[in-house]
């Protein structure tokens, strides 16, 4: 893959962080955001778990990498039944990660180096240890506290059957029966994820007021934006009707327009109110939705004027490494998002899916897949092939119009750790599936920074605990220390690509024009002024068209 450039472009000019796109109210339209999975990024206190102190110490690395913003996964107090996505207090920091004063300091330091910060918000469900839920359990049937959640009587003569046939994304029923204050089995509560994550009732006005208050709390602390977890699930159908047969087979996605709990129309009213909150600030805050919709047009509805700013493009993430499939995913996203005036948001990996280097290193299917079990069935993993494709994929991604999200460690060429010991697995999917689905821990293994042996600089030298997930010994050749300065390394490829993207006037927001003469298995497009991107998906070599010079290539080019 190559980039074509205008020979007058001074692309080797050095940039300061505040030279490019800062102060722009619509910075989010072409930003590159780096996802920090806090538990696995950097451990500052030596307990084996990443924290705010570790992130603060590594901010120079992120600044030098060349990204525009940082997205931090949930940092709230939590029993960690699902890695922090079970929240007990939305206005505080879990002591494992640090404190609220440390979070304030981090926000200030991120801004000081010219970056912005987005945080995660989890509005579909809280923790079963949240004070609201404890109040609901203590109050018994009919109490006001239960209306903040979704409690229902069970079916059958003794109420011992779930209220409907809804299934948890993590496996098993989406309902758990409670023991009432009198000690007797009682009502059931809904949890579309783990039992420790009871769904909130978004038909309740108090719930809506509370989350608007939470938004203002973090915006007042200087947070630039918020990623909304499971944005498509907050509204449920009146009466909670059963899933149809097709819906039961497709638990994780909206199978049809009338799905009883995915992608319902009512979520858009909630987000219109949230947008008003974000727009009330002198520098408007921004949102990115994690929303699963049945097609790109439905996804674009989340980013309509007056609603959210952007939405993750999971069609692109799950597309196999095939030229025609990738072009279809790119075109559909650009067309549908363009129709509502929103930028496309490109993602290759995140904390919930198999790392794309591993996905691309296996035989490619004809349809979208991201589950580890699906990939294991596809065939043996070819590290060299996956690495070569991953190098091309990031150059393609950063050349596309819109914004992009990078997942920590992809810039090092990390692969999915598929052989974690059973006893190390912590994802609730592993337990809820009866130990048949190994879950998402393989993409969450802590970052390797330096040294020849674990913890590879993830924890300080005096650390008293091993990393919360074990790192492969083979990662010693992928540490930041080893790769920096090596022009052929994945890290330096990312740094150079991000540098070019920041400086080149054709990149970022805008449009592209496909090359009609590109042959089968090749993607080629032009962006003005003076930029061409060519991606060769074929196994054989491709002769480049006439050009003034090569900005960057994912492989060494032959003369």
Helices and strands as residue ranges (DSSP letters): E 2-4, G 27-29, E 32-36, G 38-40, H 52-57, H 59-65, E 69-72, H 100-112, E 116-121, H 131-139, G 144-148, E 151-152, E 175-179, E 185-190, H 205-220, E 225-228, H 245-249, H 267-279, E 286-289, H 296-300, G 301-303, E 310-311, H 314-317, H 323-339, E 345-347, H 356-360, H 372-378, H 383-399, E 403-407, G 410-412, G 422-424, H 428-432, G 441-443, G 473-477, H 480-483, H 490-503, E 513-514, E 522-527, E 531-536, E 550-553
